[in-house]
Amino acid sequence: MDYTAALDKAIDQLHEEGRYRTFIDIARRKGQFPAAKWRRPDGQEQDITVWCGNDYLGMGQHPVVLAAMEDALSSAGAGSGGTRNISGTTLYHKALEAEIADLHRKEAALIFTSAYNANDATLSTLPVLFPDLVIVSDELNHASMIQGIRRGRCEKHIFRHNDVAHLREILEKIEKGRPILIAFESVYSMDGDFGPIEEICDLADEFGALTYIDEVHAVGMYGPRGAGVAERDNLMHRIDIINGTLAKAYGVFGGYIAASAKMCDAVRSYAPGFIFTTSLPPAVAAGAAASVRHLKTDTALRETHQDRARVMKARFKGLGMPCIDHGSHIVPVIVGDPVHTKRISDMLLEGYGIYVQPINFPTVPRGTERLRFTPSPVHTPDDMDRLIRAMDELWAQCALNRAELTA
């Protein structure tokens, strides 16, 4: 086989479809985000404003977080030195798990190197812990959840997105007495819509199922203490396993699950993705713990964040742009064509110093290609004015029909 030719064919196909992904070399500057520097292909640097970051609240540069990381780095050094079982459990890791457990009002928490790893490792391990398990999963669940469910090799069923009637149909067909897990998300990151948490919990109670929720795009941002949508809706006590990240609203790195002490102990003891992975560096764990602790009380930051998103959506709608609005902090603008999406993204970056990454298939279905904006409390009104003006100009240049797209 000509392996090089096969690789060329695979990459060429992405170019032909207009969905080849490029990395933008960014130099973040502490205290200046979302302002940053972009190193252009010609080697020159250009000032840019980042509009697609997942550091939703700017906590990646918060003094409380940086101080905690600096102290831990000076005290404990760089790496953890091993897996959690082999010298890699420090006081910083235990403190972070205690903060997370308290955040979600659960008995325990277990930290992983990423929320992807937490989903994959946990969902693939649950069929080992519960023989004959059936997992019922929302069709738009994150790739990490899908991967974990596949690797678990148990019986699985997919229900139509947020369709609780379809979920009921599936549950009714499962043999009584079998263990069941319902897996879903609180905020779906591409459209910014919310999962019907209460209705799913009601079905779980009726059919004796466990509930597994991914709150990655909600922790830090929703609820009185930032524990997510389940906290906002007073439903945390009805969720068996909560998955979250430390790399988005908390601005650091890592992922976790929060659950009962026995559940966390079992996953800790059986999940290869946890057992055989080097633990987070102590400085990272310390910074994440400081961020979680701070955001339990910083309600003003959350309110400012939501206000920025509301203003941006209102302004896009005022221009007649096809902005999806489900009431969350995520602001998707549908372009509907991969070539146009990439073109607008490139023109924003090169001509206006505005960075927003194009979102194409397979992340979203074909025909729904989009620009996904994530306004934050550290974006200024002037930043938003520049963005809105640029989008207004470029939409016309790309000859996109606003009325048709909006319909």
Residue pairs with C-beta under 8 A, 6 or more apart in sequence:
11 20
14 20
14 21
17 338
17 361
18 337
18 338
18 339
18 341
18 342
18 360
19 338
19 342
19 360
19 361
19 369
21 360
24 38
24 349
24 355
24 357
25 38
25 39
26 36
26 37
26 38
26 39
26 48
26 50
26 355
27 36
27 37
27 38
27 39
27 45
28 36
28 60
29 35
29 36
29 37
30 61
30 66
31 61
32 61
33 50
33 53
33 55
33 58
33 60
33 61
33 378
34 49
34 50
34 51
34 53
34 58
34 376
34 378
34 379
34 383
35 47
35 48
35 49
35 50
36 47
36 48
36 49
36 50
36 355
37 45
37 46
37 47
37 48
38 45
38 46
38 47
38 48
38 349
38 353
38 355
39 45
40 46
46 353
47 353
48 349
48 353
48 354
48 355
49 353
49 354
49 355
49 379
49 383
49 386
49 387
50 355
51 354
51 355
51 356
51 373
51 374
51 375
51 379
51 387
52 355
52 356
52 357
52 371
52 372
52 373
52 374
53 374
53 376
54 247
54 248
54 374
55 248
55 249
55 251
55 376
56 220
56 221
56 248
56 249
56 305
56 329
56 374
56 376
57 220
57 221
57 249
57 251
57 295
57 301
57 302
57 305
57 376
57 377
58 251
58 376
58 377
58 378
59 65
59 220
59 249
59 250
59 251
59 252
59 291
59 294
59 295
60 251
60 252
61 251
62 251
62 291
62 294
64 290
64 291
64 294
65 251
65 252
65 287
65 290
65 291
65 294
66 287
67 290
68 286
68 287
68 289
68 290
69 252
69 283
69 284
69 286
69 287
69 290
70 283
71 286
72 92
72 282
72 283
72 285
72 286
72 287
73 282
73 283
75 282
76 90
76 92
76 282
76 283
77 282
78 281
78 283
79 278
79 281
80 87
80 88
80 90
80 93
80 278
80 279
80 280
80 281
80 282
81 87
81 88
82 88
82 278
82 279
83 275
83 276
83 277
83 278
83 279
84 93
84 268
84 274
84 275
84 279
85 275
88 278
88 279
89 279
90 279
90 282
90 285
92 282
92 283
92 285
92 286
92 289
93 111
93 279
93 280
93 282
93 285
95 285
95 286
95 289
96 109
96 111
96 280
96 285
96 286
96 288
96 289
96 292
97 108
97 109
97 110
97 111
97 256
98 109
99 289
99 292
99 293
100 109
100 111
100 244
100 256
100 258
100 292
101 107
101 108
101 109
101 258
103 219
103 225
103 226
103 227
103 258
103 292
103 296
104 227
104 228
104 231
104 236
104 242
104 244
104 258
105 227
105 236
105 237
106 236
106 242
106 258
106 259
106 260
107 259
107 260
107 261
107 264
108 258
108 259
108 260
108 261
108 263
108 264
108 265
109 256
109 257
109 258
109 259
109 264
110 118
110 256
110 257
110 258
110 259
110 264
110 267
110 268
110 274
111 246
111 254
111 255
111 256
111 279
111 280
111 285
112 118
112 121
112 254
112 255
112 256
112 257
112 273
112 274
112 277
113 253
113 254
113 255
113 277
113 278
113 279
113 280
114 245
114 247
114 253
114 254
114 255
115 144
115 214
115 216
115 243
115 244
115 245
115 246
115 247
115 254
115 255
115 256
116 142
116 143
116 144
116 255
117 144
117 255
117 273
117 274
117 277
118 144
118 243
118 255
118 256
118 257
119 142
119 144
119 145
119 147
119 148
119 214
119 243
119 255
120 144
120 147
120 148
120 151
120 273
121 148
121 267
121 271
121 272
121 273
121 274
122 148
122 212
122 241
122 243
122 257
122 267
122 271
123 135
123 145
123 148
123 149
123 151
123 152
123 183
123 212
124 147
124 148
124 149
124 151
124 152
124 271
124 273
125 152
125 266
125 267
125 270
125 271
125 272
125 273
126 133
126 135
126 152
126 181
126 267
127 133
127 135
127 152
127 153
127 154
128 152
128 270
129 266
129 267
129 270
130 179
130 181
131 179
132 154
132 178
132 179
133 152
133 154
133 155
133 178
133 179
133 180
133 181
134 154
134 155
134 156
134 157
134 174
134 178
134 179
134 180
134 181
135 149
135 152
135 154
135 155
135 156
135 157
135 180
135 181
135 182
135 183
136 156
136 157
136 158
136 159
136 167
136 170
136 171
136 180
136 181
136 182
136 183
136 209
137 145
137 146
137 149
137 156
137 157
137 158
137 159
137 182
137 183
137 184
138 158
138 159
138 161
138 162
138 183
138 184
138 185
138 195
139 158
139 159
139 160
139 161
140 161
140 185
140 188
140 190
141 183
141 184
141 185
141 214
142 185
142 189
142 214
142 216
145 183
145 185
145 214
149 156
149 183
150 156
157 170
157 174
159 166
159 167
159 170
160 166
161 188
162 193
162 195
162 196
164 196
164 199
164 200
164 203
167 182
167 200
167 203
168 203
171 180
171 203
171 206
171 207
171 209
172 207
174 180
174 207
179 210
180 204
180 207
180 208
180 209
180 210
181 209
181 210
181 211
181 212
182 200
182 203
182 204
182 209
182 210
182 211
182 212
183 212
183 213
183 214
184 195
184 197
184 200
184 211
184 212
184 213
184 214
185 195
185 213
185 214
185 215
185 216
185 217
186 194
186 195
186 197
186 213
186 214
186 215
186 217
186 218
186 222
186 228
186 229
186 230
187 193
187 194
187 195
187 215
187 217
187 218
187 222
187 229
187 328
187 330
188 194
188 195
188 217
189 216
189 217
189 330
189 372
190 330
190 332
190 359
190 363
190 364
190 370
190 372
191 324
191 326
191 330
191 332
192 324
192 325
192 326
192 327
192 328
192 329
192 330
192 331
192 332
193 326
193 328
194 229
194 326
194 327
194 328
195 213
195 229
197 213
197 229
197 230
197 233
197 235
197 239
198 233
198 235
198 238
200 211
201 211
201 235
201 238
201 239
203 209
204 210
204 211
204 238
205 238
210 240
210 241
211 238
211 239
211 240
211 241
212 239
212 240
212 241
212 243
213 228
213 230
213 239
213 241
213 242
213 243
214 243
215 227
215 228
215 229
215 230
215 242
215 243
215 244
216 243
216 244
216 245
216 248
216 255
217 248
217 328
217 330
218 228
218 229
219 226
219 227
219 228
219 244
219 245
219 248
219 249
219 250
220 226
220 248
220 249
220 250
220 291
220 292
220 295
220 302
221 228
221 249
221 302
221 305
221 306
221 329
222 228
222 229
222 231
222 232
222 302
223 229
223 230
223 231
223 232
224 231
224 232
224 299
225 231
225 295
225 296
225 297
226 249
226 292
226 295
226 296
226 298
226 302
227 236
228 236
228 242
228 244
230 236
230 238
230 239
230 242
236 242
240 259
240 260
240 263
241 257
241 258
241 259
241 263
242 257
242 258
242 259
243 255
243 256
243 257
244 255
244 256
244 257
244 258
245 254
245 255
245 256
246 252
246 253
246 254
246 255
246 256
246 288
246 291
246 292
247 253
247 254
247 255
249 295
250 288
250 291
250 292
250 295
251 291
252 284
252 287
252 288
252 291
253 280
253 284
253 288
254 280
254 284
254 285
254 288
257 263
257 264
257 267
258 264
259 267
267 274
268 274
268 275
269 275
279 285
280 288
295 301
295 302
301 377
304 377
305 329
305 375
305 376
305 377
306 329
308 375
308 376
308 377
308 379
308 384
309 328
309 329
309 330
309 331
309 375
311 375
311 384
312 331
312 373
312 375
312 384
312 387
312 388
313 323
313 325
313 331
315 384
315 388
316 323
316 331
316 333
316 388
316 391
317 323
317 325
319 388
319 391
319 392
319 395
319 402
320 402
320 403
320 406
321 333
321 391
321 395
321 402
321 405
321 406
322 333
322 334
322 336
322 402
322 405
322 406
323 331
323 332
323 333
323 334
324 331
324 332
324 333
324 334
325 331
329 374
329 375
330 372
330 374
331 372
331 373
331 374
331 375
332 359
332 370
332 371
332 372
332 373
333 370
333 371
333 372
333 373
333 391
334 368
334 369
334 370
334 405
335 341
335 344
335 358
335 369
335 370
335 371
335 400
335 405
336 367
336 368
336 369
336 405
337 369
338 358
338 360
338 361
338 369
340 369
340 398
340 400
341 358
341 359
341 360
341 369
341 370
341 371
342 358
342 360
343 398
344 358
344 371
344 394
344 395
344 398
345 356
345 357
345 358
345 371
347 394
347 397
348 354
348 355
348 356
348 390
348 391
348 394
349 355
351 390
352 386
352 390
354 386
354 387
354 390
356 371
356 372
356 373
357 371
357 372
358 369
358 370
358 371
359 369
359 370
359 371
359 372
360 369
361 369
364 370
373 387
375 384
395 402
